[in-house]
Amino acid sequence: MTDLQALQSVTDDMVLCRDVMVTMRDGVRLATDIYRPARGGGALDRPAPVIIERTPYGKAMASRAELEVGMTEPMDRATVAEHFVRHGYIVVYQDCRGRYGSEGEFVKYRSEGPDGYDTLAWIAAQPWCNGRIGTMGLSYAAHTQMAAACLAPPALATMILDSGGFSNAFTCGIRQGGAFELKQATWAYREARESAVAAGDELGQKALGAENLNRWFGRMPWSEGRSPLRWAPQYEAYLLEQWRHETFDDFWKQVGIHAAGFY
């Protein structure tokens, strides 16, 4: 675990502790921003409930979900945090493993359960947390919530899931009744490019940017070194692993949460 760095004043009523590196069970550290209620530029001492979003899209980047009627651009993270902080909450944003400021290797979906559990345990142990934690997020940030919930973190009090959190990725999400969803390939390609940008990898940016994804869809099947992701091996590896499990085998048979309506 890492001690909190110096607090940065965002407004008179909110301070930010940026890039706290929270240690996971395997030693990998995840970059975390913490927004806390304040008075006169100093954080309030009283424990408070916490709201967290774990995202692969950059903890400091605006979420496309944070829109109100009449807005043309989404609110930034600090603006969203300020809303909740005003109502007495502490707000935490964290980069998923292998993304932006976090250490480790990104493998889509696979580490979000343990990493989410460990992060909530770390938050609950902090003197500024009152032991009650809520999660929020859109799309992949909804998946991170569901994955953590499967492990039953003791401090988890509520979840707000927006357009994500599949319960059986073989039937919907990664495959549709077994047929591989090509959106997984387009997502991996886009995020590999974003990862290269975030890491300052100019060669990787140029190599990935020169690929024509539409043409590659006409050159299937893909394999290691023969795909548009050959310049980003960790993204290529996890995508091909998902692709090759064509039957409902142990790869898909993981603990999950299923919710359905009844009429």
FISE-672746 format. One record per residue: residue in three letters; x, y, z of N, C-alpha, C in turn. Coordinates in steps of 0.2 Angstrom, whole numbers, padded with zeros to 4 digits, always signed. Example, Ala and Ser with C-alpha at 12.3 -4.5 7.8 and 13.67 -1.06 7.14 Angstrom:
% FISE-672746
ALA+0066-0028+0039+0062-0022+0039+0066-0016+0039SER+0064-0011+0035+0068-0005+0036+0064+0000+0039
END
This chain:
% FISE-672746
MET+0004-0006+0000+0000+0000+0000+0004+0006+0000THR+0002+0012-0003+0006+0018-0003+0003+0023+0001ASP+0007+0027+0004+0004+0033+0008+0002+0038+0003LEU-0003+0042+0005-0006+0047+0001-0001+0053+0000GLN+0000+0055-0006+0004+0061-0008+0000+0067-0006ALA+0004+0073-0007+0001+0079-0005-0006+0080-0008LEU-0010+0083-0005-0017+0085-0008-0016+0091-0012GLN-0020+0091-0017-0020+0097-0022-0027+0100-0021SER-0028+0106-0020-0034+0110-0020-0037+0111-0027VAL-0043+0108-0028-0047+0109-0034-0052+0115-0033THR-0056+0115-0028-0060+0120-0026-0059+0121-0018ASP-0062+0127-0016-0062+0128-0009-0065+0122-0005ASP-0069+0118-0008-0073+0113-0005-0071+0106-0007MET-0065+0105-0011-0063+0099-0013-0056+0098-0015VAL-0053+0093-0012-0045+0092-0014-0045+0085-0017LEU-0039+0085-0021-0037+0079-0025-0031+0076-0023CYS-0030+0070-0022-0024+0066-0021-0023+0062-0028ARG-0018+0064-0032-0018+0062-0038-0012+0056-0039ASP-0014+0051-0043-0009+0046-0044-0007+0042-0038VAL-0011+0040-0033-0010+0036-0028-0009+0029-0031MET-0003+0025-0029-0002+0019-0032-0004+0014-0027VAL-0010+0010-0029-0013+0005-0024-0011-0002-0026THR-0008-0005-0021-0005-0012-0023-0010-0017-0023MET-0010-0022-0028-0014-0027-0028-0010-0033-0025ARG-0014-0039-0025-0011-0045-0021-0005-0048-0025ASP-0004-0046-0031+0002-0049-0035+0007-0044-0035GLY+0007-0038-0032+0012-0033-0031+0011-0028-0037VAL+0007-0029-0042+0006-0023-0047+0002-0018-0044ARG+0004-0011-0046+0001-0005-0043-0003-0002-0048LEU-0009+0000-0045-0014+0004-0050-0015+0011-0048ALA-0014+0015-0053-0015+0023-0052-0022+0025-0050THR-0022+0029-0045-0029+0030-0042-0029+0038-0040ASP-0035+0041-0042-0036+0048-0040-0041+0048-0035ILE-0040+0052-0030-0045+0052-0024-0047+0060-0023TYR-0054+0061-0024-0057+0067-0023-0060+0067-0016ARG-0058+0072-0011-0061+0072-0005-0064+0079-0003PRO-0069+0079+0001-0072+0085+0004-0067+0089+0008ALA-0067+0096+0007-0062+0100+0010-0066+0106+0013ARG-0062+0110+0017-0064+0116+0019-0058+0120+0019GLY-0058+0126+0016-0052+0130+0016-0046+0127+0013GLY-0047+0123+0008-0041+0119+0005-0038+0113+0008GLY-0041+0112+0014-0039+0106+0018-0044+0100+0018ALA-0042+0094+0018-0047+0089+0018-0050+0088+0025LEU-0057+0087+0025-0060+0085+0031-0058+0079+0034ASP-0058+0078+0040-0055+0072+0044-0061+0067+0044ARG-0067+0069+0044-0072+0064+0046-0073+0058+0040PRO-0074+0052+0042-0075+0047+0037-0081+0048+0033ALA-0081+0046+0027-0086+0047+0022-0087+0041+0018PRO-0093+0040+0015-0094+0034+0010-0091+0036+0004VAL-0089+0031+0000-0085+0032-0006-0088+0029-0012ILE-0087+0033-0018-0090+0031-0024-0084+0030-0029ILE-0083+0024-0032-0077+0023-0036-0079+0021-0043GLU-0075+0023-0048-0076+0020-0055-0069+0018-0057ARG-0069+0012-0059-0063+0009-0062-0063+0008-0069THR-0059+0011-0073-0059+0012-0080-0053+0011-0084PRO-0054+0008-0090-0048+0007-0095-0047+0013-0099TYR-0051+0018-0098-0051+0024-0103-0048+0030-0100GLY-0044+0029-0095-0041+0035-0092-0044+0038-0086LYS-0042+0038-0080-0045+0040-0075-0046+0048-0075ALA-0042+0051-0079-0042+0059-0079-0046+0061-0085MET-0048+0056-0089-0052+0058-0096-0059+0058-0094ALA-0062+0063-0098-0070+0063-0098-0073+0057-0100SER-0078+0055-0096-0082+0049-0098-0088+0051-0103ARG-0089+0047-0108-0094+0049-0112-0101+0049-0109ALA-0102+0046-0103-0108+0045-0100-0111+0051-0096GLU-0106+0056-0095-0108+0062-0090-0110+0067-0094LEU-0116+0067-0097-0120+0072-0101-0126+0074-0098GLU-0128+0080-0099-0135+0082-0097-0138+0085-0103VAL-0145+0086-0103-0148+0089-0108-0145+0096-0110GLY-0144+0097-0116-0141+0103-0119-0134+0104-0119MET-0130+0099-0116-0123+0099-0116-0121+0096-0123THR-0115+0098-0125-0112+0096-0131-0106+0092-0130GLU-0103+0093-0124-0097+0089-0122-0098+0086-0115PRO-0096+0080-0114-0097+0077-0107-0093+0081-0101MET-0095+0081-0095-0092+0084-0090-0085+0080-0088ASP-0080+0084-0086-0074+0081-0084-0075+0077-0077ARG-0070+0073-0076-0070+0069-0070-0071+0074-0063ALA-0067+0079-0063-0067+0084-0057-0074+0087-0056THR-0077+0088-0062-0084+0091-0061-0089+0086-0058VAL-0089+0080-0061-0093+0074-0058-0091+0073-0051ALA-0085+0073-0049-0083+0072-0042-0085+0077-0038GLU-0085+0083-0040-0087+0089-0036-0095+0088-0034HIS-0099+0086-0039-0106+0085-0037-0107+0080-0031PHE-0103+0074-0032-0104+0070-0026-0101+0072-0020VAL-0095+0075-0020-0092+0078-0014-0096+0083-0011ARG-0100+0087-0015-0104+0092-0012-0109+0088-0007HIS-0111+0082-0009-0116+0078-0005-0113+0074+0000GLY-0107+0075+0001-0104+0071+0007-0100+0065+0005TYR-0099+0063-0001-0095+0057-0003-0088+0059-0005ILE-0084+0054-0005-0077+0054-0007-0078+0050-0014VAL-0074+0053-0019-0075+0050-0026-0068+0047-0028VAL-0067+0041-0030-0061+0038-0033-0062+0036-0040TYR-0057+0037-0044-0056+0035-0051-0049+0031-0051GLN-0050+0025-0055-0044+0021-0055-0043+0019-0062ASP-0036+0019-0064-0035+0016-0071-0034+0008-0070CYS-0037+0004-0074-0037-0003-0074-0030-0005-0075ARG-0028-0011-0073-0022-0014-0074-0019-0013-0082GLY-0013-0011-0082-0010-0010-0089-0012-0005-0093ARG-0016+0000-0090-0019+0006-0094-0017+0012-0091TYR-0015+0017-0095-0013+0023-0093-0008+0023-0088GLY-0009+0026-0082-0004+0026-0076-0003+0020-0072SER-0007+0015-0074-0006+0009-0070-0001+0004-0072GLU+0002+0000-0068+0007-0005-0069+0003-0011-0072GLY+0007-0016-0074+0005-0023-0076+0003-0023-0083GLU+0000-0029-0085-0002-0030-0092-0009-0030-0093PHE-0012-0027-0098-0019-0027-0099-0021-0033-0102VAL-0026-0037-0099-0029-0043-0103-0037-0041-0101LYS-0040-0040-0107-0047-0038-0106-0051-0042-0102TYR-0055-0040-0097-0059-0043-0092-0056-0047-0087ARG-0050-0050-0088-0048-0056-0084-0046-0054-0077SER-0043-0048-0076-0041-0046-0069-0045-0042-0065GLU-0051-0040-0068-0055-0035-0065-0058-0037-0058GLY-0060-0043-0058-0063-0046-0052-0058-0045-0046PRO-0052-0048-0046-0047-0048-0040-0045-0041-0039ASP-0044-0037-0045-0041-0030-0044-0047-0026-0041GLY-0053-0027-0043-0058-0023-0040-0059-0024-0032TYR-0059-0031-0031-0059-0033-0024-0054-0030-0020ASP-0048-0030-0022-0042-0028-0018-0042-0020-0017THR-0045-0017-0023-0045-0009-0022-0050-0008-0017LEU-0056-0011-0017-0061-0009-0012-0059-0011-0005ALA-0055-0016-0004-0052-0018+0002-0047-0012+0005TRP-0043-0010+0000-0039-0004+0002-0043+0002+0004ILE-0048+0004+0000-0052+0010+0002-0055+0009+0008ALA-0058+0003+0010-0061+0002+0016-0057+0002+0022ALA-0050+0001+0021-0046+0001+0026-0043+0008+0028GLN-0045+0013+0024-0042+0020+0024-0046+0024+0030PRO-0043+0028+0034-0046+0032+0039-0052+0036+0037TRP-0051+0038+0030-0056+0043+0027-0062+0040+0025CYS-0062+0033+0025-0068+0029+0022-0072+0027+0028ASN-0079+0027+0028-0083+0025+0033-0085+0017+0032GLY-0082+0014+0028-0084+0007+0027-0089+0005+0022ARG-0092+0010+0019-0097+0009+0014-0095+0012+0007ILE-0095+0007+0002-0092+0009-0005-0097+0008-0010GLY-0098+0012-0015-0103+0011-0020-0098+0012-0027THR-0101+0008-0032-0097+0008-0038-0101+0011-0044MET-0098+0014-0049-0102+0017-0054-0098+0016-0061GLY-0101+0017-0067-0098+0017-0073-0102+0014-0079LEU-0100+0016-0085-0103+0015-0091-0099+0009-0095SER-0102+0005-0098-0099+0000-0103-0094-0004-0099TYR-0087-0003-0101-0082-0007-0097-0082-0006-0090ALA-0083+0000-0088-0083+0002-0081-0089-0001-0077ALA-0094-0004-0081-0099-0008-0078-0097-0015-0077HIS-0093-0017-0082-0090-0024-0082-0086-0024-0076THR-0082-0019-0074-0077-0020-0069-0081-0020-0062GLN-0087-0017-0062-0091-0018-0056-0094-0025-0055MET-0096-0028-0060-0099-0034-0060-0094-0039-0058ALA-0088-0039-0061-0082-0043-0059-0080-0043-0052ALA-0080-0037-0049-0078-0036-0042-0084-0039-0038ALA-0090-0038-0040-0096-0040-0036-0096-0048-0035CYS-0093-0051-0040-0093-0059-0040-0089-0061-0034LEU-0085-0057-0032-0080-0060-0026-0083-0057-0020ALA-0089-0054-0020-0092-0052-0013-0088-0047-0009PRO-0085-0042-0011-0081-0037-0007-0086-0035-0001PRO-0083-0036+0005-0087-0034+0011-0090-0027+0011ALA-0086-0022+0009-0088-0015+0009-0093-0013+0004LEU-0094-0017-0001-0098-0015-0007-0105-0014-0005ALA-0108-0008-0005-0115-0007-0003-0119-0006-0009THR-0117-0003-0015-0122-0003-0020-0118-0002-0027MET-0121-0004-0032-0118-0003-0039-0123+0001-0044ILE-0120+0005-0048-0124+0009-0053-0121+0007-0060LEU-0124+0002-0063-0121-0001-0069-0125+0003-0075ASP-0121+0005-0080-0124+0008-0086-0121+0005-0092SER-0126+0001-0095-0124-0002-0102-0118-0007-0102GLY-0118-0011-0097-0113-0016-0097-0113-0021-0091GLY-0109-0026-0090-0109-0030-0085-0112-0037-0087PHE-0110-0040-0093-0113-0046-0095-0112-0052-0090SER-0117-0057-0090-0117-0062-0085-0114-0069-0089ASN-0114-0069-0096-0112-0075-0099-0109-0072-0106ALA-0102-0071-0106-0099-0068-0112-0099-0073-0118PHE-0101-0079-0117-0101-0084-0123-0107-0083-0127THR-0113-0081-0123-0119-0080-0127-0120-0073-0129CYS-0117-0068-0125-0118-0061-0127-0112-0057-0124GLY-0108-0053-0128-0103-0049-0125-0097-0050-0129ILE-0094-0056-0129-0088-0058-0132-0090-0062-0138ARG-0095-0067-0137-0097-0071-0142-0105-0071-0142GLN-0108-0072-0148-0116-0072-0148-0118-0079-0149GLY-0119-0082-0144-0121-0089-0145-0115-0093-0148GLY-0109-0091-0147-0103-0095-0149-0100-0091-0155ALA-0104-0087-0159-0101-0083-0164-0097-0077-0162PHE-0090-0076-0164-0086-0071-0161-0089-0064-0163GLU-0089-0059-0158-0091-0053-0160-0085-0049-0162LEU-0086-0046-0168-0080-0042-0171-0079-0036-0168LYS-0084-0033-0164-0083-0027-0160-0077-0028-0155GLN-0076-0034-0153-0070-0035-0149-0064-0034-0152ALA-0063-0035-0159-0057-0034-0163-0056-0026-0164THR-0062-0023-0165-0061-0015-0166-0060-0012-0160TRP-0062-0014-0154-0061-0011-0148-0053-0012-0146ALA-0051-0018-0147-0044-0020-0145-0039-0016-0150TYR-0041-0015-0156-0037-0011-0160-0037-0003-0158ARG-0043-0001-0157-0043+0006-0155-0039+0007-0148GLU-0040+0003-0143-0037+0004-0137-0030+0003-0137ALA-0027-0002-0142-0020-0003-0143-0017+0004-0145ARG-0020+0007-0150-0018+0014-0152-0018+0019-0146GLU-0023+0019-0142-0024+0024-0137-0018+0022-0132SER-0017+0016-0131-0011+0014-0126-0005+0016-0128ALA-0003+0016-0135+0003+0018-0138+0004+0026-0137VAL-0002+0029-0138-0002+0037-0137+0000+0038-0130ALA-0004+0035-0125-0003+0036-0118+0005+0035-0116ALA+0008+0030-0119+0014+0028-0117+0020+0032-0120GLY+0018+0036-0125+0022+0040-0129+0026+0036-0134ASP+0023+0030-0136+0027+0026-0141+0025+0028-0148GLU+0029+0032-0151+0028+0035-0157+0028+0030-0163LEU+0033+0025-0162+0034+0020-0167+0027+0016-0167GLY+0025+0014-0161+0019+0010-0161+0013+0014-0163GLN+0012+0020-0162+0007+0024-0165+0007+0024-0172LYS+0012+0025-0175+0013+0025-0183+0011+0018-0186ALA+0014+0013-0183+0013+0006-0185+0006+0004-0185LEU+0003+0005-0179-0005+0004-0179-0009+0008-0183GLY-0007+0015-0183-0011+0019-0187-0011+0018-0195ALA-0006+0014-0197-0005+0013-0204-0009+0007-0206GLU-0012+0003-0201-0016-0003-0203-0023-0001-0205ASN-0025-0005-0210-0032-0004-0212-0037-0010-0209LEU-0040-0009-0204-0044-0014-0201-0049-0017-0205ASN-0052-0013-0210-0057-0016-0214-0054-0021-0219ARG-0048-0020-0221-0045-0025-0225-0043-0031-0222TRP-0041-0030-0215-0039-0036-0211-0045-0041-0210PHE-0051-0038-0210-0057-0042-0209-0058-0047-0215GLY-0055-0045-0220-0056-0050-0226-0050-0055-0227ARG-0045-0055-0222-0040-0059-0221-0040-0064-0216MET-0046-0066-0214-0046-0071-0208-0045-0078-0210PRO-0043-0082-0205-0042-0081-0198-0035-0077-0197TRP-0035-0073-0191-0029-0070-0189-0025-0075-0185SER-0019-0074-0184-0014-0077-0180-0009-0073-0177GLU-0005-0075-0172+0001-0071-0169+0005-0069-0175GLY+0006-0062-0175+0010-0059-0180+0007-0058-0187ARG+0001-0060-0187-0003-0059-0194-0010-0057-0192SER-0010-0051-0189-0016-0047-0188-0014-0040-0187PRO-0019-0035-0187-0018-0028-0186-0015-0026-0180LEU-0015-0031-0175-0013-0030-0168-0006-0033-0167ARG-0002-0035-0173+0004-0037-0172+0009-0033-0169TRP+0008-0026-0169+0012-0021-0166+0011-0020-0159ALA+0005-0023-0156+0004-0023-0149+0002-0030-0146PRO+0008-0034-0145+0007-0041-0144+0002-0043-0138GLN+0002-0039-0133-0002-0041-0127-0010-0040-0129TYR-0011-0035-0133-0018-0035-0135-0020-0040-0140GLU-0015-0042-0145-0016-0047-0150-0017-0054-0146ALA-0013-0055-0141-0013-0061-0137-0020-0063-0134TYR-0023-0058-0130-0029-0059-0127-0035-0059-0132LEU-0035-0056-0137-0040-0056-0142-0040-0063-0146LEU-0034-0065-0147-0034-0072-0151-0036-0077-0146GLU-0035-0077-0139-0037-0082-0134-0044-0082-0134GLN-0048-0076-0134-0055-0076-0134-0058-0079-0141TRP-0054-0078-0146-0057-0080-0153-0056-0088-0153ARG-0051-0091-0150-0050-0098-0151-0054-0102-0147HIS-0057-0100-0142-0062-0104-0138-0069-0104-0141GLU-0070-0108-0145-0076-0108-0150-0082-0112-0146THR-0080-0116-0141-0085-0120-0138-0086-0117-0131PHE-0091-0119-0127-0092-0117-0120-0088-0121-0116ASP-0082-0120-0115-0077-0123-0111-0076-0120-0105ASP-0070-0122-0101-0069-0119-0095-0067-0112-0095PHE-0065-0110-0101-0063-0103-0102-0069-0098-0100TRP-0075-0100-0102-0081-0096-0101-0084-0098-0095LYS-0083-0104-0092-0087-0106-0086-0084-0103-0079GLN-0085-0096-0078-0082-0092-0073-0088-0090-0068VAL-0087-0089-0062-0092-0086-0057-0095-0080-0060GLY-0101-0079-0060-0104-0073-0063-0111-0071-0059ILE-0113-0065-0061-0120-0063-0058-0125-0062-0064HIS-0130-0065-0063-0135-0065-0068-0142-0061-0066ALA-0144-0056-0069-0150-0053-0067-0155-0052-0073ALA-0161-0054-0072-0166-0054-0078-0173-0051-0075GLY-0177-0049-0080-0183-0046-0078-0188-0052-0078PHE-0194-0051-0074-0199-0056-0074-0206-0052-0075TYR-0209-0055-0080-0216-0052-0082-0221-0057-0081
END
